[in-house]
Amino acid sequence: MNESVLRRMLLIIAVLGLALGLGAWRSGADFVSPDAIWTAATLPVVTMLAISILRDFWIGRIGVDAIALVSMSAALLLGQALAAVVIAIMYAGGTVLEDLARGRAERNLRALTDRAPRVAHRKSAHGTETVPINQVAVGDELLVRAGELLPVDGILTDASALLDESTVTGEALPERRCASDALRSGTVNAGEAFVMRASAIADKSTYAAIVRMVAAAQTAKAPFIRIADRFALLLLPVTLLVAGIAWYLSGDPIRALAVLVVATPCPLILAAPVAFIGGVSRAARAGILMKGSTALEALAQIRTAIFDKTGTLTLGGAELIEIDVAPSQEAEELLRLLASLEQASHHVLADSIVRIAHHRNLALSQPRDVREYRGEGLKGQVDLTSIAAGSRSLVLGDRPQPQWAESGEERHRNAQALRVFLALDGELAGIFTFGDAIREDAPDTVGALRSAGVTRIVMLTGDDGAAADKIAASLELDAVIADATPADKVATVETEKAMAPTMMVGDGINDAPALAAATVGIAMGARGGTASSEAADVVVLTDRLQPVAEALRIARRTRGIALQSIIVGLALSGIAMIAASMGHITPVAGALLQEGIDVAVILNALRALGDGRLEHNRARRTERS
């Protein structure tokens, strides 16, 4: 039988026993005593609790549930059957409440696994066949119908597709993808049917990695939780000592029983796990996958952040930085003509130019009579216009640049940028500057990390020092380490980690060793599952940097809520123990009071599911005032 169902049955038995006993007591029935009914309703809870404690003891774990067992057993032995059944209800109710709280905290994680893709529509010479996703091979052409999940990672072969990526990335609005764009499994086709080519098998696709991380998040136990378990264990002898002293000084065993009842340590048992699962679930909604509570707790203590440059602080590709345009030309039209010509090239920059034009919804024309000059550029015809695109020497030859191009030449003279010259019918019409641009949200992310308590931010890159220093200056970083090999990156991370808890943020395969070496490794996983995602403790599924700061905020808030729940819960239990030892609380009242404490602690722990921004803004306003 499912343990959750069993716990609910025990609660029902205890509640029915209490009700029947009260009915017998009020009616004055002689054939059965209320105490016998209450005892009978308590014994199943006592029996199952004893079995659970013995099972835990057999595997080397001693839990503080023993206090609940002692209190119920003592109540029965002292003839306090009513107190015993109330304690049984409170204990069984606490376990059911824990199940409900865990269920709510894990709901978002379960939603991810429950909606995992299971079938794919594979195209073949005989038409389209529906197959299980484990039969999809790399290179297979797949049809994705409207409203369906993408079964595996792939490349879009049709002109465009509209995808709902909210479940994977947290982005609320559908995203438009163009031909040759990478697609990820688990996202939803929010538009018309399209065809894609599989680039990974199911087990190696993005969504399979998500499911594995979710499983880890639900089973891993954070060090903070293990410390709470060990601390809770100390509560057992302390409780017995206080109960013994109360009995000795008063001569009344009922006082000792009341102490045992109010000491049932649900704040320690429930608060930390519920809060940490809630935090992991909250992060998942924001497109941040944490590999269990251990990663979340470690992230909460980070003081140093190390960032890779290319693909992390920067966009990691040939991005269009600027277009210098001749007085009689228009930038968008020049880009359309350039992209039309570049369709005939296999150069990596050509792919970027065509992609940029597609994203701007430019209608490309078919180029004709194209001739490619290796390493220099292209010449051809587009819409009856002769076009030359490429290096200055190919396009201009020995001719000087026109005056309108001089300012751009000066701006990019010492920059790490690639300049593509475009001539129409022999006249220079525009100059396109491509480079690795800083992410738009990088400055805000760095600022948010500093506000969250990160005291040192370092850039660690294999690029040359000049390019690295330029990025670092614009972001006001504390240190820059350039020309670093993968081994240098690991050594740097180890050095920083020896001084303070350190997170490493990267995206490339060469970052994987450094991610594994850090206190917490964070992978920018938006561009597909890589070695970096496997090595990391946290994976950001959106192609933005801001979730790194959001992950840290969620982690710190979650750990604070767990600690708050434990401290407040134990403090209230301690006060109740003192009051019970002085005779101010009866066993029945103590059981009701302890249940109230349990409910308050669990509700507080469930705050980890929320955003917390209202609390943060209120605190900021208080500081300013």
TORZA-835045 format. One line per field, with one value per residue (C-alpha): residue in three letters; z negated, x, y. Coordinates in pm, whole numbers. Layout:
N
aa <- c(ALA,...) $
w <- c(Z,...) $
u <- c(X,...) $
v <- c(Y,...) $
END
This chain:
625
aa <- c(MET,ASN,GLU,SER,VAL,LEU,ARG,ARG,MET,LEU,LEU,ILE,ILE,ALA,VAL,LEU,GLY,LEU,ALA,LEU,GLY,LEU,GLY,ALA,TRP,ARG,SER,GLY,ALA,ASP,PHE,VAL,SER,PRO,ASP,ALA,ILE,TRP,THR,ALA,ALA,THR,LEU,PRO,VAL,VAL,THR,MET,LEU,ALA,ILE,SER,ILE,LEU,ARG,ASP,PHE,TRP,ILE,GLY,ARG,ILE,GLY,VAL,ASP,ALA,ILE,ALA,LEU,VAL,SER,MET,SER,ALA,ALA,LEU,LEU,LEU,GLY,GLN,ALA,LEU,ALA,ALA,VAL,VAL,ILE,ALA,ILE,MET,TYR,ALA,GLY,GLY,THR,VAL,LEU,GLU,ASP,LEU,ALA,ARG,GLY,ARG,ALA,GLU,ARG,ASN,LEU,ARG,ALA,LEU,THR,ASP,ARG,ALA,PRO,ARG,VAL,ALA,HIS,ARG,LYS,SER,ALA,HIS,GLY,THR,GLU,THR,VAL,PRO,ILE,ASN,GLN,VAL,ALA,VAL,GLY,ASP,GLU,LEU,LEU,VAL,ARG,ALA,GLY,GLU,LEU,LEU,PRO,VAL,ASP,GLY,ILE,LEU,THR,ASP,ALA,SER,ALA,LEU,LEU,ASP,GLU,SER,THR,VAL,THR,GLY,GLU,ALA,LEU,PRO,GLU,ARG,ARG,CYS,ALA,SER,ASP,ALA,LEU,ARG,SER,GLY,THR,VAL,ASN,ALA,GLY,GLU,ALA,PHE,VAL,MET,ARG,ALA,SER,ALA,ILE,ALA,ASP,LYS,SER,THR,TYR,ALA,ALA,ILE,VAL,ARG,MET,VAL,ALA,ALA,ALA,GLN,THR,ALA,LYS,ALA,PRO,PHE,ILE,ARG,ILE,ALA,ASP,ARG,PHE,ALA,LEU,LEU,LEU,LEU,PRO,VAL,THR,LEU,LEU,VAL,ALA,GLY,ILE,ALA,TRP,TYR,LEU,SER,GLY,ASP,PRO,ILE,ARG,ALA,LEU,ALA,VAL,LEU,VAL,VAL,ALA,THR,PRO,CYS,PRO,LEU,ILE,LEU,ALA,ALA,PRO,VAL,ALA,PHE,ILE,GLY,GLY,VAL,SER,ARG,ALA,ALA,ARG,ALA,GLY,ILE,LEU,MET,LYS,GLY,SER,THR,ALA,LEU,GLU,ALA,LEU,ALA,GLN,ILE,ARG,THR,ALA,ILE,PHE,ASP,LYS,THR,GLY,THR,LEU,THR,LEU,GLY,GLY,ALA,GLU,LEU,ILE,GLU,ILE,ASP,VAL,ALA,PRO,SER,GLN,GLU,ALA,GLU,GLU,LEU,LEU,ARG,LEU,LEU,ALA,SER,LEU,GLU,GLN,ALA,SER,HIS,HIS,VAL,LEU,ALA,ASP,SER,ILE,VAL,ARG,ILE,ALA,HIS,HIS,ARG,ASN,LEU,ALA,LEU,SER,GLN,PRO,ARG,ASP,VAL,ARG,GLU,TYR,ARG,GLY,GLU,GLY,LEU,LYS,GLY,GLN,VAL,ASP,LEU,THR,SER,ILE,ALA,ALA,GLY,SER,ARG,SER,LEU,VAL,LEU,GLY,ASP,ARG,PRO,GLN,PRO,GLN,TRP,ALA,GLU,SER,GLY,GLU,GLU,ARG,HIS,ARG,ASN,ALA,GLN,ALA,LEU,ARG,VAL,PHE,LEU,ALA,LEU,ASP,GLY,GLU,LEU,ALA,GLY,ILE,PHE,THR,PHE,GLY,ASP,ALA,ILE,ARG,GLU,ASP,ALA,PRO,ASP,THR,VAL,GLY,ALA,LEU,ARG,SER,ALA,GLY,VAL,THR,ARG,ILE,VAL,MET,LEU,THR,GLY,ASP,ASP,GLY,ALA,ALA,ALA,ASP,LYS,ILE,ALA,ALA,SER,LEU,GLU,LEU,ASP,ALA,VAL,ILE,ALA,ASP,ALA,THR,PRO,ALA,ASP,LYS,VAL,ALA,THR,VAL,GLU,THR,GLU,LYS,ALA,MET,ALA,PRO,THR,MET,MET,VAL,GLY,ASP,GLY,ILE,ASN,ASP,ALA,PRO,ALA,LEU,ALA,ALA,ALA,THR,VAL,GLY,ILE,ALA,MET,GLY,ALA,ARG,GLY,GLY,THR,ALA,SER,SER,GLU,ALA,ALA,ASP,VAL,VAL,VAL,LEU,THR,ASP,ARG,LEU,GLN,PRO,VAL,ALA,GLU,ALA,LEU,ARG,ILE,ALA,ARG,ARG,THR,ARG,GLY,ILE,ALA,LEU,GLN,SER,ILE,ILE,VAL,GLY,LEU,ALA,LEU,SER,GLY,ILE,ALA,MET,ILE,ALA,ALA,SER,MET,GLY,HIS,ILE,THR,PRO,VAL,ALA,GLY,ALA,LEU,LEU,GLN,GLU,GLY,ILE,ASP,VAL,ALA,VAL,ILE,LEU,ASN,ALA,LEU,ARG,ALA,LEU,GLY,ASP,GLY,ARG,LEU,GLU,HIS,ASN,ARG,ALA,ARG,ARG,THR,GLU,ARG,SER) $
w <- c(0,76,-241,-179,-162,-478,-669,-565,-678,-1020,-1055,-965,-1219,-1494,-1417,-1406,-1733,-1901,-1775,-1878,-2222,-2278,-2171,-2415,-2694,-2632,-2608,-2923,-2750,-2982,-2720,-2605,-2774,-2595,-2708,-2530,-2204,-2227,-2306,-2010,-1778,-1906,-1880,-1493,-1490,-1767,-1584,-1247,-1410,-1597,-1273,-1098,-1376,-1377,-998,-1021,-1302,-1089,-815,-1067,-1110,-1441,-1405,-1656,-1575,-1881,-2096,-1947,-2012,-2374,-2435,-2297,-2481,-2806,-2774,-2737,-3031,-3251,-3166,-2958,-2660,-2546,-2541,-2355,-2075,-2040,-2012,-1754,-1553,-1576,-1469,-1184,-1080,-1074,-840,-609,-618,-523,-227,-110,-152,35,305,357,354,607,834,1083,1091,1152,1426,1612,1603,1662,1992,2132,2506,2582,2960,3280,3638,3854,4229,4462,4825,4736,4570,4204,3928,3553,3350,2983,2931,2835,3200,3336,3472,3543,3891,3900,4044,3803,3852,3554,3569,3421,3042,3014,2804,2986,2926,2947,3002,3367,3644,3812,4182,4270,4314,3969,3661,3359,3032,2679,2464,2132,1966,2044,2022,1827,2119,2130,2498,2797,2982,3361,3493,3845,4077,3936,3579,3304,3144,2804,2699,2458,2617,2784,3143,3100,3475,3793,3849,3945,4024,3824,3844,3526,3391,3081,2966,2694,2403,2506,2569,2352,2198,2095,1909,1739,1622,1480,1292,1155,1023,853,707,548,394,300,-58,-124,-394,-572,-596,-719,-987,-1089,-1117,-1344,-1553,-1584,-1725,-2020,-2101,-2213,-2522,-2603,-2598,-2814,-3060,-3086,-3124,-3396,-3587,-3566,-3701,-3977,-4098,-4080,-4153,-3874,-3573,-3373,-3360,-3207,-2952,-2863,-2804,-2571,-2377,-2304,-2211,-1903,-1663,-1342,-1279,-1232,-1044,-798,-752,-573,-317,-225,-188,23,255,289,383,648,786,793,983,1236,1315,1399,1641,1387,1317,990,943,603,273,228,524,397,49,182,414,119,-33,274,226,547,905,1201,1556,1886,2155,2491,2487,2122,2065,2442,2702,2827,3201,3491,3401,3610,3407,3653,4015,4173,4467,4766,4778,5055,4908,4644,4385,4402,4780,4772,4514,4735,5038,4839,4685,5026,5165,4858,4908,5165,4915,4660,4446,4077,4099,4391,4169,3909,4171,4313,3962,3871,4189,4118,3764,3908,4142,4456,4783,4942,5315,5501,5595,5941,6097,5755,5735,5397,5324,5042,4735,4911,4989,5269,5593,5773,5877,5668,5825,6134,5914,5920,5563,5405,5034,4820,4731,4809,5062,5251,5261,5289,5416,5401,5390,5071,4850,4897,4625,4476,4384,4201,3862,3848,3944,3655,3402,3480,3554,3244,3176,3217,3494,3848,4109,4426,4709,4951,5299,5536,5905,5810,5556,5180,5027,4671,4416,4173,3843,3670,3329,3003,2827,2451,2345,2295,1942,1832,1649,1458,1369,1231,1028,895,784,594,428,328,142,402,312,597,968,1204,1580,1685,2058,2315,2534,2552,2288,2500,2578,2220,2067,2285,2164,1801,1807,1928,1658,1372,1282,1000,1197,1547,1632,2008,2237,1999,2100,1950,1696,1609,1557,1311,1121,1098,972,710,592,561,393,125,25,49,180,557,852,1209,1498,1847,2160,2362,2348,2237,1932,1806,1585,1422,1365,1192,978,847,533,771,1149,1355,1723,1984,2142,2381,2686,2615,2380,2367,2143,1949,1862,1743,1526,1378,1061,1206,1569,1706,1991,2124,2347,2096,1810,1567,1441,1281,1040,1002,908,634,503,493,318,47,-13,-35,-285,-492,-501,-605,-883,-997,-1012,-1219,-1466,-1519,-1542,-1794,-1996,-2021,-2111,-2377,-2533,-2531,-2701,-2980,-3025,-3028,-3285,-3513,-3482,-3264,-2967,-2979,-2742,-2528,-2506,-2432,-2137,-1992,-2049,-1882,-1578,-1552,-1556,-1284,-1058,-1103,-1026,-711,-579,-632,-453,-156,-105,83,371,414,592,282,475,269,-49,117,236,-107,-271,-24,-100,-473,-429,-230,-488) $
u <- c(0,119,264,77,-254,-164,-95,-433,-605,-436,-556,-912,-903,-775,-1038,-1321,-1196,-1199,-1552,-1689,-1526,-1676,-2015,-1988,-1883,-2176,-2430,-2303,-2302,-2207,-2118,-1800,-1584,-1460,-1105,-1117,-1228,-959,-695,-802,-784,-436,-277,-261,-73,162,222,300,522,715,766,886,1132,1269,1309,1501,1715,1795,1944,2140,1907,1751,1470,1304,969,1061,934,587,603,711,440,158,286,324,-28,-173,29,-78,-444,-466,-638,-799,-461,-316,-573,-539,-162,-222,-444,-191,98,-94,-230,123,242,-56,9,371,254,28,301,555,298,240,613,685,390,591,865,617,451,782,820,451,447,766,730,667,613,742,610,899,900,1007,973,637,494,480,486,434,711,823,1082,1349,1342,1431,1787,2006,1926,1565,1315,1025,688,568,197,23,3,247,561,893,1009,1387,1640,1673,1726,1435,1427,1114,1124,987,811,636,727,591,902,746,772,1140,1265,998,949,580,545,593,923,962,1233,1378,1534,1853,1771,1828,1509,1474,1264,979,881,538,451,234,183,143,296,663,946,1267,1575,1673,2012,2011,1847,1583,1815,2060,1800,1723,1406,1568,1830,1549,1383,1713,1766,1411,1470,1787,1602,1339,1583,1897,1927,2096,2367,2145,1869,2114,2238,1877,1824,2128,2024,1675,1828,1966,1611,1519,1749,1683,1309,1337,1558,1312,1017,1205,1288,926,806,1070,1000,620,569,309,376,110,342,613,360,263,631,667,357,459,814,712,968,776,942,1274,1131,917,1041,1374,1266,946,1128,1410,1180,974,1285,1390,1035,1031,1360,1225,938,1195,1385,1657,1722,1897,2031,1876,1860,2237,2301,2044,2196,2551,2439,2289,2637,2827,3060,3269,3140,3359,3229,3353,3347,3242,2884,2837,2904,2889,2654,2921,2884,2925,2660,2585,2718,2683,2605,2777,2561,2636,2420,2193,2135,1911,2051,1770,1787,2165,2130,1868,2097,2400,2205,2063,2417,2551,2295,2539,2827,2913,3117,3017,2969,2728,2502,2497,2414,2126,1997,1999,1807,1548,1498,1431,1173,1357,1249,1564,1617,1790,2150,2290,2634,2797,3173,3341,3695,3828,3898,3801,3427,3171,3066,2739,2405,2091,1782,1983,2233,2603,2718,3059,3078,3379,3717,3824,4079,3817,3555,3763,4097,4345,4078,4048,3742,3482,3461,3138,3320,3613,3441,3349,3704,3837,3588,3678,4048,4169,3855,3817,3563,3511,3412,3227,3235,2939,2951,2656,2744,3102,3019,3072,2724,2776,3010,2882,3069,3038,3170,3102,2871,2815,2481,2225,2143,2507,2547,2220,2316,2653,2481,2219,2491,2670,2342,2288,2618,2868,3187,3417,3336,3601,3613,3804,3856,4074,4059,4340,4385,4288,3940,3891,3995,3746,3457,3573,3598,3242,3111,3334,3463,3713,3963,4033,4226,4284,4459,4350,4358,4101,4368,4429,4056,4040,4343,4188,3857,4038,4232,3919,3727,3996,3922,3541,3247,3271,3039,3160,2934,3013,2870,3137,3277,3609,3430,3312,3618,3600,3223,3281,3561,3358,3147,2855,2883,2620,2587,2427,2236,2005,2193,2147,2276,2655,2932,2902,2538,2630,2914,2714,2504,2263,2153,2001,1765,1706,1959,1994,2234,1980,1860,2204,2126,1769,1899,2115,1822,1594,1861,1927,1559,1485,1763,1650,1292,1405,1624,1350,1094,1325,1430,1079,929,1184,1155,777,817,1075,841,559,785,866,498,406,675,525,179,24,-48,-234,-140,-452,-397,-29,-115,-343,-81,191,-30,-79,299,336,82,249,593,479,287,597,816,577,660,966,730,651,842,936,975,706,901,1226,1079,927,1265,1436,1181,1236,1614,1577,1343) $
v <- c(0,353,513,837,647,453,775,914,593,617,975,873,587,819,1088,831,681,1022,1092,749,777,1121,984,693,930,1168,887,716,373,85,-179,0,260,572,492,155,319,587,325,112,414,505,160,148,479,358,30,187,450,181,-14,302,382,23,36,363,224,-82,138,344,640,740,989,1217,1059,853,1143,1101,725,780,1041,820,512,708,850,499,366,658,604,921,758,1084,1254,954,965,1344,1300,1027,1263,1542,1316,1148,1486,1626,1349,1403,1777,1709,1497,1779,2038,1826,1759,2128,2203,1927,2004,2210,1948,1668,1874,1876,1499,1418,1607,1451,1371,1003,972,1131,1152,1034,1100,821,714,556,867,966,705,753,592,595,868,612,498,842,860,1161,1292,1170,1416,1470,1632,1837,1911,2213,2194,1902,1872,1861,1501,1551,1829,1924,2179,2358,2273,2472,2850,2934,2800,2952,2781,2804,2753,2855,2515,2483,2841,3030,3273,3365,3464,3230,3264,3276,3040,3049,2793,2634,2745,2491,2355,2186,1893,1962,2294,2321,2402,2712,2765,2564,2219,2218,1978,1947,1728,1540,1648,1424,1102,1122,1034,1305,1575,1875,1737,1408,1612,1807,1485,1358,1684,1675,1323,1446,1745,1520,1268,1461,1582,1913,1937,2189,1927,1663,1906,1969,1593,1557,1855,1714,1395,1596,1699,1346,1325,1693,1632,1323,1515,1807,1567,1375,1693,1812,1475,1473,1827,1803,1436,1441,1213,1399,1701,1484,1361,1719,1803,1503,1602,1962,1853,1655,1810,1864,2205,2027,1729,1925,2279,2234,1968,2153,2486,2344,2150,2468,2665,2412,2419,2800,2803,2551,2787,3054,2829,2744,2377,2297,1946,1894,2077,2045,2277,2526,2542,2577,2857,3045,3083,3205,3505,3493,3469,3371,3420,3286,3556,3416,3292,3387,3757,3802,3657,3420,3467,3705,3960,4266,4557,4845,4937,5237,5349,5568,5885,5756,5407,5243,5001,4743,4717,4678,4400,4229,4239,4119,3828,3734,3707,3523,3245,3105,3081,2811,3048,3060,3437,3386,3177,3456,3720,3514,3441,3811,3896,3625,3754,4100,3945,4057,3893,3750,3712,3432,3524,3449,3415,3398,3365,3307,3426,3208,3414,3736,3736,3703,3863,3804,3945,4006,4160,4267,4451,4357,4306,4257,4174,4094,4240,4593,4470,4265,4540,4859,4735,5025,5295,5507,5490,5763,6026,5891,5566,5727,5767,5399,5300,5504,5362,5001,5043,4850,4649,4274,4305,4179,4439,4339,4592,4598,4754,4791,4822,4905,5180,5129,5136,5016,4861,4596,4550,4212,4116,3939,4186,4206,4060,4331,4212,4160,4497,4450,4093,4200,4473,4230,3986,4260,4364,4001,3988,3862,4049,3946,3904,3768,3712,3399,3353,3188,3503,3756,4023,4325,4189,4072,4406,4593,4376,4393,4772,4814,4576,4701,4356,4295,4088,3957,3642,3605,3354,3076,2709,2466,2365,2731,2777,2487,2619,2966,2826,2617,2924,3138,2856,2826,3187,3192,2982,3028,2981,2938,3039,2909,2755,2577,2224,2373,2519,2178,2101,2446,2410,2077,2223,2519,2520,2565,2532,2718,2625,2847,2560,2743,2620,2252,1983,1988,1862,2189,2115,1765,1899,2188,2195,2452,2489,2811,2720,3071,3245,3528,3604,3751,3409,3362,3645,3518,3171,3323,3528,3223,3016,3273,3335,2962,2895,3194,3066,2715,2855,3091,2809,2590,2860,2995,2645,2524,2845,2802,2434,2529,2785,2530,2270,2515,2601,2230,2148,2418,2265,2536,2305,1972,1685,1739,2115,2050,1827,2094,2364,2157,2101,2477,2522,2256,2427,2767,2623,2443,2744,2956,2698,2700,3068,2939,2861,3229,3500,3697,4021,4196,4121,4232,4563,4627,4567,4803,5077,5026,5060,5384,5536) $
END
